[in-house]
């Protein structure tokens, strides 16, 4: 869920009830945009009442509409204060600038992993693989290794309306063959779900977004 509360599409109760009625087991709320952090208690209560698993998502830093940056300290605070049962961190910032210069805006995955390591909840990275590629296009598996070793799940952004080659199969291939994950869990666009074909081979499939899936 992103802007669907701030724009009045759903109330927290409507969101949870619609998700439950559609058969979803868990939901995730983008924490650091749209003023959503202030709405978390109501959303968590609604999810608990509907017997839905409530998790939170941090989008990448540096966006003008952000309420806060995606830092290890903010992520930890959000998880603890919200009572979230899971955490997803967006991985879309490249590690290098032109010429291979380190990108100062890069997400520090080892620091994030360390900060959250004592929180016994599922954790994952939602990614288009930009953090795991050199500026010249070569794979950069060393950047993914801390996440793999820490047991973080890999949720692949399979937005084929924007990038036709970003299929679940392509994401699975790169994540497992090149980066070292054992499996992936694709995130697909609900409004064009039929274009993805059979997804039954994946342990979990996420739908983007609440505004499309729950109307």
N, C-alpha and C positions, 0 to 999 in steps of 0.2 A: 504494500500500500504506500502510495506517495502523496499526491495532493488531494486525494478523494475526501479527506476530512476537512481540509482547509477550504475547499471550494463548495462544500455542502452536499456533495453527491451522496455520502453516507453519514449517519451518526455512528459512533462506536458500536452500539447495539445492532444496528442494521448491518454493518459490515460483518460482525461475527455471526449473526444469524444467517445471512446469505451465504457466507463461506461454509458454514456447517451444512446448510441445506444442499449445497453443491457437492458435498462429499469430501471437502478438503480436511486434512488432518492437522496442518500447521499453516501459519501465516507469518509474514514478516513485515514490519513497519519501518519505513525509512526514518531514521532518528534525527538526522542533522539538517533537515530542510522542512519547510512548510509549517514551522512551529509545532511539529509532531511530538517533540519531547514532552511538552506540557500536556498533551492529550494521552500520554502513555497510561496513566492510572486507569482512565476510563476504558481504554482499549483492552488493557490487560484484564480488567474485571469482566468485560463483555466476553472476552475469549475464554476465561475461566468458566463463566456461566454456560457457555456453549460447548465446553469440553474441547476447545481448540488449543493447540500448542502455540504460545505467543513468543515470537522471536523478534530481534531488531537487526537493522541493516544500517551500516554507515556508508554514505556515498563519499567519493573522493574529495579531498581538500581542494581549495583554490577556485571553487565556483562561486560567483557573486551572490547567488541566492542561498548559500549555506547559512545556517544558524550558528554553526560552530565547525571547526576543522576536525578532520579525522585524525586524532592523535591517540596514542595508547592510553593516556590518562582519561581522555573524554570517553573512550570506548569502555574502559573499565567502570567508570562512574555510571555510565548509562546502563550497563548490564546489571550492576548491583542495585541501583535505585529502581529500575523498572521491574526487576524480578524475571527478566527474560530467560526463557529456557533454551535459547540458542542465539548465536551471533554470526552474522555475515558481514564481511568487509569487502568493499568494492576494490577490485584491482584493475585499474585502467591507466595508470600513469607510467609512461616509459621510464626506464632507468637511466637512459642516456639522451643527451642532446646531440646536435650535429657534430660530427667528428669524434663521437664516442665520449664526449665530456659528460661526467656524472650529472644527472639531473637533480638539483637541490630540492625539487618538489616530490621526488620519489618517496613512496611509502616505505617506511622502515619496518619491514616484516619481522625481523628478529626481535626488535624492541616490542612490537605489538604482541608477538607470541609470548615473550617473557612476561609482559604485564598481565596477560590473561591466563597464564599457565595454571594458576591455582583454582580457577573457576571451572568447576566440573560440569560443563555444558558442551554440547556439540558446537563446533566452530568451523567456518568455511570461508573461502574466498570466492567471490563472484567476479568472473574475469573474462575479458576479451583477449587475454594473453599479452597485451602490450607490456606489462611489467617484466615479462620473461623473454624479451627479444632485444638483441643489440640494435643500436641505431641503424646499422647497415643491413639489418634483416636476419642476421645469424641468431640461432636459438641461444638463450641465456639460461640454461637449466639451473645454474648455481643460484639464481635468484629465487627459484621455486623450491629448492632443496629444503630450506628451513621449514616451510609450510608442509611439505611432504613428510619430513621426519617427525614433525609435531602432530601429525595425524589430522591436519585440517582437510576438510572436504574440498573438492574442486567443482564448483558450479559454473558451467560454461554458458556464456551469453550467446545464445543462438538466435540472433535477431536477423533473420534472413531477408526481411523486407529492406533492411539497411545494407546488409552485406550478404549477398546470396551464397557465398562460400562458407559462411559461418554455421554450418550444419552440425547437428549433434554428433554425427559420425566423424567429421573433421576435427571437432573439439576433442572428442575421445581419443582419436589417434595422436594428436599433438601432445595432449596431457599425459598419456600413458607411455607412448613410444619415446618421446623426446624429453619430457619433464620429470617423469618418474612416478606419477600418481598411479594407483592401482585401478581406479575407475573414475568416471565423471558423472555428474548429475546435471543434465541440461536444463536451462531456463529458456522456454520457448514463448512465442507470441500467441496468446490465446485467440486473438481475432482471426488468425490464419492457421489455426491448429491443424486443419486437414492437410495442409501442404507439407507437414513434417513426416507423414506416413506413420509406420509402426514404431512406437517408442517403448514397447513392452520389455525390451531387453535392459532398460535402465532401472536401477533400484528406486530412483526417485526422479520425478520430473516436476519442475516448477513452472507456473504460468505467470506471464507478464501481460497485463497488470490487473490489479483489482478492479479498476474502472471498466475494463473490458470483460473480465471473467465473471463479475458479479452483477452486471446490469440485468 
